[in-house]
């Protein structure tokens, strides 16, 4: 009979966050997961930073201005801890949907008030967290609030359909990251995107999403699920932007563009407009076999004697505490006198050579004998 490669229904969720509202965004995400599950999706991808939002205010405000600082503070207050109650709610929704979920969140370190990551959380159909990916290199304004992740959260993860992977926004066009996931055999790849690009980028987000999705599919021979955010009036109001920026944000071309691409780089679903919705596609994984017969860039269609890539999975530690304590001598207070060493008694030195006299004392002894 040979091996069988199933047909997998995938979904790209295109929606707006409940802007800077962790609980509201989580509730909305759980509802959308369950909806996609009812419609048969086994893989569900979400936009970048869906819970609670992506820091798009840096597209419109100065980095140190009052508006940016206020919104960045709200971002931290509404960020997600892993594990935490929001993750538990998402796990329950994934279990109800019987689906693998890739969820974009703004993650903060547990019990801290200072550091955030741009993160994708991987959840299995059993309702358990498989892992996470922290964006390796924050892009433009993200660098003001997000720390870059390390190699310990990079790489494909195992599913019942074989290896899956995910990356965030600009790192989907990082040639080394693309090759690394290709070498790990990814079959379905989720791209998480924000709701719009900066006005100065010179390219509408939907154009970049289409190019990067088709390019990744061509190189990796994987199905690509690109989930984009979209803009709503609540976000526009809270951003406090001027008339020109409001006009831009209401332009249907500035946001959206979710798309699903096959391993032969052909678009099989989408692109969507700026509306909220869920995009679906049936993915026949056997198509990956067919396309790799021609180009397997991590196998027969490459030269390992010429090209090699190394990935560092280790994460540096900024602070380490050693549990074993070394006994130290008591600390002397200022003014304390050093204890005098007592002269040993004869009984204490029995069998030992008598102590040698000081050089000056020996000289006086010789002088008396004369």
C-alpha positions, 0 to 999 in steps of 0.5 A: 500500500505504501505511505499515505499523505492526507488532505488537510483542511486549513484556515487563515483567520483574518480579524481585528484584535479587540485593541489592547484588550487581552480578555476581549481578544482572547474571547474573540480568538476562542470563538473564531477557533471554534467556528473554524473547527466546526467548519472542518479546519485541522490547522488554524493560523492567526495574525501577528500579535492578535492578543492583545494587539500589535504596536502599530502606533509607531507607524503614526507617532514618535517613539517617545511621544505621550501617545506611544508611551501610553499605548505601549504601557497598555500593551504590557498590561494586557500582554500574555504570560505563558502559561496563563489563563489566556493560554488555558482558554485557547487550549480549551478552544483548540481541543473543542475544535480538534485543531492545531492552532498558531496564535499570535500574542504579545508575550511577557515574562511571568512575574515581571514588569519589563520585557515583551516578545512577539510570539506565536503559540503552538497548540495541539488538538489535544488542548496542550501547548506544543511550543512557541516561537519568539520572533528572532528580530523585531522589525522597525517600531517593534524594537521599542517594545519587543525583545528578540527571541533566540534559537531555543524557540526556532524550528518546526514542530511535530504534528500528525501530518508531519512537521509544521512551522510558523514565522512572523511577518518579515522573518518569513523572507529571511533566507536562512530561516526559510532554508532552516525550516525547509531542512526540517521538512516543514509541510504546512507553514503559518505566516502571521502578519499585522493589520497594516504596514507603515505608510512609508514602506512604499508597498501595501502589506497585501503585496508583500504577503502574496510575494513572501507566501508564494516564495516560501512555498516555492523554496520549501515545497510546503503549503503556506497559510498567511493570516493577516490582521485587519483594521476596525474603528475602535483601533483607529479611535484609540490610535489618536491619529490625524485626518491623513492617517485616518484616511489611510487606515480606512483604505481597503488596500492598506490591510488584509490580504490573507492567502493560502498557497500550494507547494507549486507556489499557486494561490489556492484561496484568497487573497481576501480583501479588508473584511473580517473572515476565515479563509479555508483551503484543502491541502493535499500533502502528496503535492509536496512529494510531487514538487520535491521530485523536481526541487528538494533544496534541503536534499538532492537539489543542493550541495552540502559540500558547498553550502551548509547552515548551522542553527544555534538552539541555545539561549543565553542566560543573563542571570544565574544563581548557583544553589550550593553556597561556599562557607566563608570566614566571618567578616571582621568589623573595622577596628577589630584586632587580628588575634595573636598567635599563641606561642606553642608550649613544649608539650605541643612541640615534642619531637619537633626541632626548636624554633630558630632564633631571629637573626638579630638575636643570634648576633647578640648571643655570639657577641656575649660569648666573646 
